[in-house]
């Protein structure tokens, strides 16, 4: 793999720093770790008391209590309440992830998704980053990090970083279950135990869910996670996690045609199409407290994802006559598998350069991704076997290094510059074209700088500027088995905000500006190439969030996002707004807590948005194909959640989602994706 000289220099700096610190291992840590420890992990924000105040970008932390309060079905139920995030649901349980931040299109994911610090998208460099979405049932927290704080991570951090934090099972056994509309049944088992000393633990979280699904888009899902950890001594601890997920979902790319949507129809528009996924993953974390000023954390990870998508072909003329999709007997399986393994180390080092307090961090990551893509033309639909008429193998190897240093000028002011370098090589081989192959390589240099300033005890200013990138996938960078000579899609991002709290009031206000200069577009002056880096877009806006304790058990949480400008700056779509980039997003929650009872009435508003880059206003009324677009109207959905704890170990809960039975459009693809109608749920939690 091609690695530029500056990449080698940065890697060498990391290794030399690690070695220098390791020599001084006879220093004792200032204090022992707590007797009950959690599994070591690469943290995005951290759990220290001042973790948020140290960040130079906007931060949102969602804890287990907040997750349980809204009784989510998927991770997207949690994320849609976060300022700046637009989610586009393609199915009831968000099997496919569609997340856009700050005016970035939710149909083109440019936000890095992690679970316990590990990438979860099937492919970051080889494409297909939306084919797996972690299950909310095994999560106890979510960290959302925007702005230049995300320079420590990559690639695809243009919008920021979302890190899901998995549960650490408590001692004993806990069962959670719920039933609801659409014949939904779900049960989760948590079981765990610790040694008497607290130096070792093990546990599991297992979920089984079955549903007929809204519009008949049913699913059968199993999700299992096993975690264990041990603290060997005062300096070394180790954690391991294994997870397995499988889901058989009766969903498709096809939605309702226009007239049936207007009539309020709720049938499955593709009743015989299936999206079949399974994922296995294994993580190992090691933490070494070298001395009281240095900690080395190392993570090894591996994952394997398969995604088989079986879809029947359509008869377009017959569909136009019928006003709904009419299918032929031809069944095609677009079946893909992905494997990833990687290792990442981070060295946190406190020092006194220039006579002031400094907090440095060095990071190094190696990762390899592979995918196997087969298109099966089924000759026996009943057992899904047939002829493989397209077989592609993609690989990507990457190495990344970063360094950042937080200069603590005084107890009110700190400056954090940083640099990240990503170097990667991509290869593609087409087995059904006599094993023809091609490869390309690229290196991205990503600098950034940010600062925090404590204006008064109730107000902290923060902000920064940084460069981020999203790599072109193998299918784009090697289109036609030709090196398209593409750099990554780059953006220079600016952010300025203020956060704080006073008494019963807390707040966060952030302004942002993102300038793309390198997006991939079709067309090139070189007749041998089909793609170029000519695209430009620009985005700017404001995010605001407030929390108010009203008294007598009542509180209010509210946030709003305003993105007045999110437009193409070049090409045929110059001046058009990006698809799936609404101008307005807002959330409001009225909470009530009194003794054993708690409730939340929540409202979510999404402004109108376009479904395609041409800003087509009228949604197509036929099945002719081509670009599906149209202007999706704004909508507001209300949800009601209640909980009552009979004892410390026994709780019941209920929910009414889409309280007013609002009919609305969540997305457009090959038809209209309709939001779920009013539904009811009831559940219970019991701990033995």
C-alpha positions as CSV (number, residue, x, y, z in Angstrom):
1,X,0.0,0.0,0.0
2,X,1.2,3.5,-0.9
3,X,1.9,5.5,2.3
4,X,3.3,9.0,1.8
5,X,6.4,10.1,3.7
6,X,4.4,12.3,6.1
7,X,2.3,9.3,7.1
8,X,5.4,7.4,8.0
9,X,6.8,10.3,10.0
10,X,3.6,10.6,12.0
11,X,3.5,6.8,12.7
12,X,7.1,7.0,13.8
13,X,6.3,9.8,16.2
14,X,3.6,7.8,17.8
15,X,5.8,4.7,18.2
16,X,8.7,6.8,19.6
17,X,6.5,8.6,22.1
18,X,5.0,5.2,23.3
19,X,8.5,3.8,23.8
20,X,9.7,6.9,25.6
21,X,6.9,6.8,28.1
22,X,7.1,3.1,28.5
23,X,10.7,3.4,29.8
24,X,9.3,5.3,32.9
25,X,7.1,2.5,34.3
26,X,8.4,2.7,37.9
27,X,6.0,5.6,38.7
28,X,2.9,4.7,40.6
29,X,-0.6,5.8,39.5
30,X,-1.9,8.6,41.6
31,X,-4.8,6.4,42.8
32,X,-6.1,3.0,42.2
33,X,-9.0,2.4,39.8
34,X,-12.4,1.9,41.4
35,X,-13.1,-1.5,42.9
36,X,-15.8,-2.0,40.3
37,X,-14.5,-1.3,36.9
38,X,-16.0,-1.3,33.4
39,X,-14.5,-2.8,30.4
40,X,-11.8,-0.6,28.9
41,X,-12.8,1.0,25.6
42,X,-11.8,3.8,23.2
43,X,-14.0,6.7,24.4
44,X,-15.3,9.5,22.1
45,X,-16.2,12.0,24.8
46,X,-15.4,10.2,28.1
47,X,-17.0,9.8,31.5
48,X,-14.9,12.3,33.5
49,X,-16.8,15.1,35.2
50,X,-15.4,17.7,32.8
51,X,-15.5,15.6,29.6
52,X,-18.0,17.9,27.8
53,X,-16.2,21.1,28.8
54,X,-13.0,19.8,27.3
55,X,-14.5,19.3,23.9
56,X,-13.9,22.0,21.2
57,X,-17.1,21.0,19.3
58,X,-20.8,20.5,20.0
59,X,-21.6,17.5,22.1
60,X,-24.7,15.6,23.0
61,X,-24.7,12.8,25.6
62,X,-27.7,10.5,25.9
63,X,-27.8,8.2,28.9
64,X,-29.6,5.0,29.7
65,X,-32.4,6.7,31.6
66,X,-33.1,9.0,28.6
67,X,-33.1,6.0,26.2
68,X,-35.5,4.0,28.3
69,X,-37.8,7.0,28.8
70,X,-38.7,7.2,25.1
71,X,-39.0,3.4,24.7
72,X,-37.3,3.4,21.2
73,X,-37.7,0.7,18.6
74,X,-34.4,1.6,16.8
75,X,-31.4,3.9,17.2
76,X,-33.1,6.3,14.9
77,X,-35.9,6.9,17.4
78,X,-33.2,8.2,19.7
79,X,-31.2,10.2,17.1
80,X,-34.2,12.1,15.7
81,X,-34.4,14.0,19.0
82,X,-30.9,15.4,18.7
83,X,-30.3,18.9,17.3
84,X,-28.8,18.9,13.9
85,X,-29.7,15.3,13.0
86,X,-32.2,14.3,10.3
87,X,-33.1,10.7,10.0
88,X,-34.8,9.2,7.0
89,X,-36.6,6.0,7.8
90,X,-36.9,3.3,5.1
91,X,-38.4,0.7,7.3
92,X,-40.1,0.4,10.8
93,X,-37.0,-0.7,12.7
94,X,-34.3,1.2,10.8
95,X,-32.5,-1.9,9.5
96,X,-30.9,0.5,7.0
97,X,-29.3,3.5,8.5
98,X,-30.0,7.0,7.0
99,X,-28.6,9.8,9.0
100,X,-27.8,13.4,7.9
101,X,-26.2,16.1,10.1
102,X,-26.3,19.9,9.6
103,X,-27.7,20.0,6.1
104,X,-25.8,17.0,4.8
105,X,-28.1,14.7,2.9
106,X,-29.3,11.7,4.9
107,X,-29.2,9.6,1.7
108,X,-25.4,10.0,1.6
109,X,-24.0,9.1,4.9
110,X,-21.0,11.3,5.8
111,X,-21.1,10.7,9.6
112,X,-18.9,8.0,11.2
113,X,-20.9,5.5,13.2
114,X,-19.1,3.6,16.0
115,X,-20.1,1.1,18.7
116,X,-17.8,1.2,21.7
117,X,-15.3,3.1,19.5
118,X,-15.4,0.4,16.7
119,X,-16.7,1.2,13.2
120,X,-20.0,-0.6,12.5
121,X,-20.7,0.3,8.9
122,X,-19.9,-2.8,6.7
123,X,-17.6,-0.7,4.5
124,X,-16.0,2.7,5.1
125,X,-13.7,2.6,2.0
126,X,-15.3,-0.1,-0.1
127,X,-18.8,1.4,0.1
128,X,-22.2,0.3,1.4
129,X,-21.9,2.0,4.8
130,X,-25.7,1.8,5.5
131,X,-26.3,-1.9,5.4
132,X,-26.0,-2.5,9.1
133,X,-27.5,-0.5,11.9
134,X,-26.8,-1.4,15.6
135,X,-29.8,-2.5,17.8
136,X,-30.9,0.0,20.4
137,X,-31.8,-2.9,22.8
138,X,-28.2,-3.4,23.8
139,X,-27.3,0.2,24.2
140,X,-27.0,2.2,27.5
141,X,-25.8,5.5,26.0
142,X,-25.0,7.5,22.9
143,X,-22.3,10.1,22.3
144,X,-22.8,12.5,19.5
145,X,-19.7,14.7,18.7
146,X,-19.7,17.4,16.1
147,X,-17.1,20.0,15.0
148,X,-13.3,19.8,15.2
149,X,-13.4,17.4,18.2
150,X,-14.1,14.6,15.6
151,X,-10.6,15.0,14.1
152,X,-9.4,12.1,16.3
153,X,-11.7,9.8,14.2
154,X,-12.1,8.9,10.6
155,X,-12.8,8.5,7.8
156,X,-16.2,10.1,7.0
157,X,-16.4,12.6,9.9
158,X,-17.7,15.5,7.8
159,X,-20.9,15.6,9.9
160,X,-19.3,14.3,13.0
161,X,-19.1,11.1,15.0
162,X,-21.9,9.0,16.7
163,X,-20.7,6.4,19.2
164,X,-23.2,3.9,20.7
165,X,-22.2,2.6,24.1
166,X,-23.3,-0.9,24.9
167,X,-24.6,-2.1,28.2
168,X,-22.4,-3.6,30.9
169,X,-24.8,-6.2,32.4
170,X,-25.4,-5.7,36.2
171,X,-25.2,-8.5,38.7
172,X,-28.2,-10.8,38.5
173,X,-30.8,-11.3,35.8
174,X,-33.2,-8.7,34.3
175,X,-36.0,-9.3,31.8
176,X,-37.6,-6.6,29.6
177,X,-40.5,-7.3,27.3
178,X,-43.1,-5.4,25.3
179,X,-46.0,-6.1,23.0
180,X,-47.7,-3.7,20.7
181,X,-49.4,-2.9,17.5
182,X,-48.7,-4.9,14.3
183,X,-48.4,-8.1,16.4
184,X,-45.0,-6.9,17.8
185,X,-43.4,-9.0,20.5
186,X,-40.0,-8.4,22.0
187,X,-38.1,-9.8,24.9
188,X,-34.6,-8.8,26.2
189,X,-32.6,-10.8,28.7
190,X,-29.7,-9.2,30.7
191,X,-27.6,-11.4,32.9
192,X,-24.3,-10.7,34.6
193,X,-22.1,-11.3,37.5
194,X,-18.8,-10.0,39.1
195,X,-16.2,-11.6,41.3
196,X,-16.3,-10.6,45.0
197,X,-13.3,-8.3,44.5
198,X,-15.0,-6.6,41.6
199,X,-11.9,-7.3,39.4
200,X,-13.7,-9.4,36.9
201,X,-17.1,-9.5,35.3
202,X,-19.1,-11.3,32.6
203,X,-22.6,-10.9,31.2
204,X,-24.8,-11.0,28.2
205,X,-27.7,-9.1,26.6
206,X,-29.9,-11.0,24.3
207,X,-33.0,-9.8,22.4
208,X,-35.6,-11.6,20.3
209,X,-38.1,-9.5,18.4
210,X,-40.9,-10.5,16.0
211,X,-43.4,-8.3,14.2
212,X,-45.8,-8.3,11.3
213,X,-44.7,-4.7,10.9
214,X,-46.5,-1.5,9.8
215,X,-47.7,-2.0,6.1
216,X,-46.9,-5.7,6.5
217,X,-43.2,-5.0,6.6
218,X,-42.5,-7.7,9.1
219,X,-39.2,-8.9,10.7
220,X,-37.7,-11.5,12.9
221,X,-34.6,-10.3,14.7
222,X,-32.2,-12.0,17.1
223,X,-29.4,-10.0,18.7
224,X,-26.9,-11.3,21.3
225,X,-23.9,-9.6,23.0
226,X,-21.5,-11.2,25.4
227,X,-19.0,-9.0,27.4
228,X,-16.3,-9.9,29.9
229,X,-13.5,-8.0,31.6
230,X,-10.7,-8.5,34.0
231,X,-8.4,-6.2,35.9
232,X,-5.1,-8.1,36.2
233,X,-3.5,-5.5,38.5
234,X,-3.3,-1.8,39.1
235,X,-1.9,-1.2,35.6
236,X,-3.5,-3.6,33.2
237,X,-7.1,-4.5,32.4
238,X,-8.6,-6.4,29.5
239,X,-12.1,-6.5,28.0
240,X,-13.6,-8.7,25.3
241,X,-17.0,-8.4,23.5
242,X,-18.6,-10.8,21.1
243,X,-21.9,-9.9,19.3
244,X,-24.2,-11.7,16.9
245,X,-27.1,-10.2,15.0
246,X,-29.5,-11.6,12.4
247,X,-32.6,-10.1,10.9
248,X,-35.1,-11.3,8.3
249,X,-37.0,-8.2,7.1
250,X,-39.8,-8.2,4.6
251,X,-38.8,-4.8,3.1
252,X,-37.7,-3.4,-0.2
253,X,-36.5,-0.3,-2.0
254,X,-40.1,0.1,-3.4
255,X,-42.7,2.3,-1.7
256,X,-46.3,3.1,-2.5
257,X,-47.2,4.8,-5.7
258,X,-48.7,8.2,-5.4
259,X,-52.4,7.5,-5.8
260,X,-52.4,4.7,-3.2
261,X,-50.5,7.0,-0.8
262,X,-53.2,9.7,-1.2
263,X,-55.9,7.1,-0.5
264,X,-54.2,6.1,2.7
265,X,-53.3,2.6,1.7
266,X,-51.1,0.5,4.1
267,X,-50.2,-2.6,2.2
268,X,-46.7,-3.9,1.7
269,X,-45.7,-2.6,-1.8
270,X,-43.2,-5.5,-2.2
271,X,-44.7,-8.4,-0.3
272,X,-42.2,-11.0,-1.5
273,X,-39.0,-9.0,-1.3
274,X,-36.6,-9.8,1.6
275,X,-33.6,-8.1,3.2
276,X,-31.6,-10.7,5.1
277,X,-28.7,-9.6,7.3
278,X,-26.4,-11.2,9.8
279,X,-23.3,-9.8,11.6
280,X,-20.7,-11.3,13.8
281,X,-18.2,-9.1,15.6
282,X,-15.4,-9.5,18.1
283,X,-13.5,-6.8,20.0
284,X,-10.6,-6.9,22.4
285,X,-9.6,-3.8,24.5
286,X,-6.5,-3.5,26.6
287,X,-5.7,-0.6,28.9
288,X,-2.2,0.0,30.3
289,X,-1.7,2.7,33.0
290,X,1.9,3.3,32.2
291,X,2.3,5.8,35.0
292,X,0.3,8.6,36.6
293,X,0.6,10.7,33.4
294,X,0.4,8.2,30.6
295,X,-2.2,5.6,29.4
296,X,-2.0,3.4,26.4
297,X,-5.2,1.9,25.1
298,X,-5.2,-0.7,22.3
299,X,-8.2,-2.1,20.5
300,X,-8.4,-5.1,18.1
301,X,-11.6,-5.7,16.2
302,X,-13.1,-8.0,13.6
303,X,-16.5,-8.2,12.0
304,X,-18.3,-10.1,9.2
305,X,-21.5,-8.9,7.7
306,X,-23.7,-10.6,5.1
307,X,-26.5,-8.9,3.4
308,X,-28.7,-10.8,0.9
309,X,-31.3,-8.7,-0.8
310,X,-33.9,-10.7,-2.8
311,X,-36.1,-8.7,-5.1
312,X,-38.6,-9.5,-7.8
313,X,-38.5,-7.6,-11.1
314,X,-41.4,-5.4,-12.0
315,X,-43.6,-5.1,-15.0
316,X,-43.5,-1.3,-15.5
317,X,-46.4,-1.0,-18.0
318,X,-48.7,-3.2,-15.9
319,X,-47.7,-1.3,-12.8
320,X,-48.7,2.0,-14.4
321,X,-52.1,0.6,-15.4
322,X,-52.7,-0.9,-11.9
323,X,-51.5,2.1,-10.0
324,X,-49.3,-0.2,-7.9
325,X,-46.3,-2.4,-8.4
326,X,-46.9,-5.5,-10.5
327,X,-44.2,-8.1,-10.3
328,X,-42.8,-10.7,-12.7
329,X,-41.5,-14.2,-11.8
330,X,-37.9,-13.1,-12.2
331,X,-36.1,-13.0,-8.8
332,X,-32.7,-11.4,-8.3
333,X,-30.5,-11.6,-5.3
334,X,-28.0,-8.8,-4.7
335,X,-25.9,-10.7,-2.1
336,X,-22.9,-9.1,-0.5
337,X,-20.6,-10.0,2.4
338,X,-18.1,-7.8,4.2
339,X,-15.2,-8.6,6.4
340,X,-13.1,-6.0,8.4
341,X,-10.3,-6.3,10.9
342,X,-8.2,-3.6,12.4
343,X,-6.1,-2.5,15.3
344,X,-5.9,0.9,16.9
345,X,-3.8,2.3,19.7
346,X,-4.0,5.6,21.5
347,X,-1.5,7.1,23.9
348,X,-2.8,9.8,26.3
349,X,0.1,11.8,27.8
350,X,0.1,14.7,30.2
351,X,3.2,16.9,30.1
352,X,4.5,20.4,30.9
353,X,5.8,21.7,27.6
354,X,6.4,25.5,27.6
355,X,5.9,25.5,31.3
356,X,2.1,25.0,31.1
357,X,-0.2,22.0,31.5
358,X,-0.7,20.0,28.3
359,X,-2.8,16.9,27.4
360,X,-1.5,15.2,24.3
361,X,-2.9,12.2,22.5
362,X,-1.3,10.1,19.8
363,X,-3.2,7.6,17.7
364,X,-2.4,5.0,15.1
365,X,-4.8,2.7,13.3
366,X,-4.5,0.0,10.7
367,X,-7.6,-1.5,9.0
368,X,-8.4,-3.8,6.1
369,X,-11.8,-4.3,4.5
370,X,-13.0,-6.9,2.0
371,X,-16.3,-7.5,0.3
372,X,-17.7,-10.1,-2.0
373,X,-20.6,-9.0,-4.2
374,X,-22.7,-11.5,-6.2
375,X,-25.8,-11.0,-8.3
376,X,-27.8,-14.2,-8.4
377,X,-30.4,-14.6,-11.1
378,X,-32.7,-17.2,-9.4
379,X,-33.7,-20.3,-11.4
380,X,-35.4,-21.7,-8.3
381,X,-37.2,-18.9,-6.5
382,X,-38.3,-21.3,-3.7
383,X,-34.8,-22.0,-2.4
384,X,-33.1,-18.8,-3.8
385,X,-30.5,-20.5,-6.0
386,X,-29.4,-19.7,-9.5
387,X,-26.8,-18.2,-11.8
388,X,-24.1,-15.8,-10.5
389,X,-23.8,-13.3,-13.5
390,X,-21.9,-10.6,-11.7
391,X,-19.1,-11.3,-9.2
392,X,-17.0,-8.5,-7.8
393,X,-14.3,-8.6,-5.0
394,X,-13.3,-5.3,-3.4
395,X,-10.5,-4.7,-0.9
396,X,-9.2,-1.6,0.9
397,X,-6.2,-1.2,3.2
398,X,-5.8,1.9,5.2
399,X,-3.4,3.4,7.8
400,X,-4.2,6.5,9.8
401,X,-2.3,8.4,12.4
402,X,-3.2,11.5,14.4
403,X,-1.7,13.7,17.1
404,X,-3.4,16.5,19.0
405,X,-2.3,18.6,22.0
406,X,-4.5,20.5,24.4
407,X,-2.6,23.5,25.7
408,X,-4.2,24.6,29.0
409,X,-3.2,28.3,29.0
410,X,-5.0,28.9,32.3
411,X,-8.0,27.6,34.2
412,X,-10.3,29.4,31.7
413,X,-8.7,29.1,28.3
414,X,-7.4,26.1,26.4
415,X,-6.3,25.6,22.7
416,X,-6.2,22.3,20.9
417,X,-4.5,21.9,17.5
418,X,-4.4,18.5,15.8
419,X,-3.4,16.7,12.7
420,X,-4.8,13.5,11.1
421,X,-3.4,11.6,8.1
422,X,-5.3,8.9,6.3
423,X,-3.6,6.9,3.6
424,X,-5.4,4.1,1.8
425,X,-5.3,1.8,-1.2
426,X,-8.4,0.3,-2.9
427,X,-8.6,-2.7,-5.3
428,X,-11.4,-4.1,-7.4
429,X,-11.5,-7.5,-9.2
430,X,-14.3,-8.6,-11.4
431,X,-14.4,-12.4,-11.5
432,X,-17.0,-12.5,-14.2
433,X,-14.8,-10.4,-16.5
434,X,-11.8,-12.8,-16.6
435,X,-10.6,-11.6,-13.2
436,X,-9.8,-8.1,-14.6
437,X,-8.7,-5.7,-11.9
438,X,-7.7,-2.2,-11.0
439,X,-6.4,-0.3,-8.0
440,X,-5.9,3.2,-6.8
441,X,-4.4,4.9,-3.7
442,X,-4.8,8.2,-1.9
443,X,-3.6,10.1,1.1
444,X,-5.5,12.8,2.9
445,X,-4.0,15.4,5.3
446,X,-6.5,16.8,7.8
447,X,-5.5,19.6,10.1
448,X,-7.6,21.3,12.7
449,X,-7.6,23.7,15.6
450,X,-10.1,24.6,18.3
451,X,-10.4,26.3,21.6
452,X,-12.6,26.6,24.8
453,X,-12.9,29.7,26.9
454,X,-14.8,29.9,30.2
455,X,-16.5,33.3,29.8
456,X,-18.2,33.2,33.2
457,X,-19.1,30.2,35.4
458,X,-22.4,29.8,33.6
459,X,-21.1,30.2,30.0
460,X,-18.3,28.5,28.0
461,X,-17.4,29.5,24.5
462,X,-16.1,26.8,22.2
463,X,-15.2,26.5,18.5
464,X,-12.8,25.5,15.8
465,X,-12.0,24.8,12.2
466,X,-11.0,21.5,10.7
467,X,-10.8,19.6,7.5
468,X,-12.7,16.4,7.1
469,X,-13.1,13.9,4.2
470,X,-15.2,11.0,3.0
471,X,-13.5,8.6,0.6
472,X,-14.9,7.7,-2.7
473,X,-15.9,4.0,-2.6
474,X,-14.3,1.3,-4.8
475,X,-17.2,1.3,-7.2
476,X,-16.8,5.1,-7.8
477,X,-13.0,5.4,-7.5
478,X,-12.5,2.5,-9.9
479,X,-15.5,3.0,-12.1
480,X,-15.2,0.9,-15.2
481,X,-12.1,-0.7,-13.8
482,X,-10.3,2.5,-14.4
483,X,-8.5,4.6,-11.8
484,X,-10.6,7.7,-11.7
485,X,-7.8,9.6,-9.9
486,X,-10.2,10.9,-7.2
487,X,-9.3,12.5,-4.0
488,X,-11.7,12.1,-1.1
489,X,-14.6,14.4,-0.8
490,X,-13.3,17.2,1.4
491,X,-14.9,19.8,3.5
492,X,-13.6,22.7,5.6
493,X,-15.8,23.0,8.6
494,X,-16.2,26.0,11.0
495,X,-18.0,26.0,14.3
496,X,-18.6,28.5,17.1
497,X,-20.8,27.9,20.2
498,X,-21.7,28.6,23.8
499,X,-22.9,26.2,26.4
500,X,-23.6,26.3,30.1
501,X,-26.1,26.0,32.9
502,X,-27.5,28.2,35.7
503,X,-29.7,26.8,38.4
504,X,-32.6,25.0,36.7
505,X,-31.7,26.2,33.2
506,X,-29.1,24.6,30.8
507,X,-28.4,25.5,27.2
508,X,-26.2,25.0,24.1
509,X,-26.1,27.3,21.1
510,X,-24.0,26.5,18.0
511,X,-23.4,28.1,14.7
512,X,-21.8,26.0,11.9
513,X,-20.4,26.5,8.4
514,X,-19.3,23.7,6.0
515,X,-17.7,24.3,2.7
516,X,-17.3,21.4,0.3
517,X,-14.9,21.8,-2.6
518,X,-14.2,18.3,-3.7
519,X,-17.4,16.2,-4.1
520,X,-17.5,13.5,-6.7
521,X,-19.6,14.3,-9.8
522,X,-20.3,12.5,-13.1
523,X,-18.3,13.8,-16.0
524,X,-14.7,14.7,-16.7
525,X,-12.7,16.6,-19.3
526,X,-10.5,13.5,-19.7
527,X,-12.4,11.2,-22.1
528,X,-10.8,8.2,-20.4
529,X,-12.5,9.0,-17.1
530,X,-16.1,9.2,-16.1
531,X,-15.8,10.9,-12.6
532,X,-14.2,14.0,-11.2
533,X,-13.8,16.0,-8.0
534,X,-15.6,19.1,-9.4
535,X,-18.6,19.2,-7.1
536,X,-19.1,22.0,-4.5
537,X,-21.7,22.5,-1.8
538,X,-22.1,24.9,1.1
539,X,-24.1,24.6,4.3
540,X,-24.5,26.9,7.3
541,X,-27.0,27.2,10.1
542,X,-27.7,27.3,13.9
543,X,-28.5,24.7,16.5
544,X,-30.0,25.5,19.9
545,X,-31.0,23.3,22.8
546,X,-32.4,24.2,26.2
547,X,-33.5,22.3,29.3
548,X,-35.6,23.8,32.1
549,X,-36.7,22.4,35.4
550,X,-40.1,24.0,35.9
551,X,-40.8,22.6,39.4
552,X,-43.5,20.4,40.8
553,X,-42.1,17.5,38.9
554,X,-42.3,19.2,35.5
555,X,-39.4,19.8,33.1
556,X,-39.0,20.8,29.4
557,X,-36.3,19.8,26.9
558,X,-36.3,21.6,23.6
559,X,-34.0,22.0,20.6
560,X,-34.2,23.4,17.1
561,X,-32.0,23.4,14.0
562,X,-32.1,26.0,11.3
563,X,-30.2,25.4,8.1
564,X,-31.1,28.3,5.8
565,X,-28.4,27.4,3.2
566,X,-27.6,23.8,2.0
567,X,-27.0,24.1,-1.7
568,X,-25.0,22.9,-4.7
569,X,-22.5,25.4,-5.8
570,X,-21.5,23.9,-9.2
571,X,-22.7,21.6,-11.9
572,X,-26.1,21.1,-13.4
573,X,-27.8,21.4,-9.9
574,X,-26.1,24.7,-9.0
575,X,-28.4,26.7,-6.7
576,X,-30.5,23.7,-5.8
577,X,-31.0,22.5,-2.2
578,X,-29.4,19.2,-1.3
579,X,-31.9,16.3,-1.0
580,X,-33.0,15.3,2.5
581,X,-31.7,18.5,4.0
582,X,-34.7,20.3,5.6
583,X,-34.4,23.9,6.6
584,X,-36.1,23.3,9.9
585,X,-35.9,20.5,12.6
586,X,-37.3,20.8,16.1
587,X,-38.1,18.7,19.1
588,X,-40.0,19.5,22.3
589,X,-40.5,17.2,25.3
590,X,-42.7,18.0,28.4
591,X,-41.6,15.6,31.2
592,X,-43.3,14.8,34.5
593,X,-41.7,12.9,37.3
594,X,-43.5,12.3,40.6
595,X,-42.5,9.5,42.9
596,X,-42.8,6.2,41.1
597,X,-44.5,7.7,38.0
598,X,-42.9,9.4,35.0
599,X,-44.2,10.5,31.7
600,X,-43.1,12.4,28.6
601,X,-45.2,14.1,25.8
602,X,-42.8,14.6,22.9
603,X,-43.2,16.4,19.6
604,X,-40.9,16.1,16.6
605,X,-41.1,18.5,13.6
606,X,-39.4,18.1,10.3
607,X,-39.6,20.8,7.7
608,X,-40.2,20.2,4.0
609,X,-37.4,18.6,2.0
610,X,-36.6,17.6,-1.5
611,X,-36.1,14.0,-2.6
612,X,-33.5,14.4,-5.3
613,X,-30.8,16.9,-6.4
614,X,-32.9,18.4,-9.3
615,X,-35.4,19.7,-6.7
616,X,-38.3,18.1,-8.5
617,X,-41.5,19.5,-6.9
618,X,-44.1,17.0,-8.0
619,X,-43.8,13.4,-6.9
620,X,-44.1,11.0,-9.9
621,X,-47.6,9.4,-10.2
622,X,-46.4,6.3,-12.2
623,X,-43.8,3.5,-12.1
624,X,-41.8,4.7,-15.0
625,X,-38.5,4.7,-13.0
626,X,-35.7,7.2,-13.4
627,X,-35.0,9.6,-10.6
628,X,-37.5,9.5,-7.8
629,X,-38.0,12.9,-6.3
630,X,-40.5,15.5,-5.2
631,X,-41.1,17.9,-2.4
632,X,-42.0,16.1,0.8
633,X,-44.3,18.3,3.0
634,X,-43.3,19.2,6.6
635,X,-44.9,17.3,9.4
636,X,-45.1,17.1,13.2
637,X,-45.5,13.8,15.1
638,X,-46.5,13.5,18.8
639,X,-45.6,10.6,21.1
640,X,-46.7,9.8,24.7
641,X,-44.6,7.7,27.1
642,X,-45.5,6.6,30.6
643,X,-43.7,4.5,33.3
644,X,-44.6,3.3,36.7
645,X,-42.2,1.5,39.2
646,X,-44.1,-0.7,41.6
647,X,-40.9,-1.6,43.3
648,X,-37.2,-1.0,42.7
649,X,-37.1,-4.3,40.6
650,X,-40.5,-4.1,38.8
651,X,-41.6,-1.5,36.3
652,X,-44.4,-1.2,33.7
653,X,-44.4,1.1,30.8
654,X,-46.6,2.1,27.9
655,X,-46.4,4.3,24.8
656,X,-48.7,5.8,22.1
657,X,-46.6,6.7,19.1
658,X,-47.9,9.1,16.5
659,X,-50.6,10.1,18.9
660,X,-52.7,12.1,16.3
661,X,-52.3,9.4,13.6
662,X,-50.5,11.8,11.3
663,X,-50.0,10.6,7.7
664,X,-46.6,11.8,6.4
665,X,-43.8,10.9,4.0
666,X,-40.4,9.8,5.4
667,X,-38.6,9.3,2.1
668,X,-38.8,8.7,-1.6
669,X,-36.9,6.1,-3.6
670,X,-38.9,3.8,-5.9
671,X,-42.2,5.1,-4.5
672,X,-43.2,6.7,-1.3
673,X,-42.1,5.6,2.1
674,X,-44.9,6.3,4.5
675,X,-44.4,7.1,8.2
676,X,-45.9,4.6,10.7
677,X,-49.5,5.2,11.7
678,X,-50.6,5.5,15.4
679,X,-49.4,2.5,17.4
680,X,-49.6,1.3,21.0
681,X,-47.1,-0.5,23.2
682,X,-47.0,-1.9,26.7
683,X,-44.0,-3.5,28.4
684,X,-42.5,-4.5,31.7
685,X,-39.1,-4.7,33.3
686,X,-38.3,-7.1,36.1
687,X,-35.0,-7.7,37.8
688,X,-34.4,-10.9,39.9
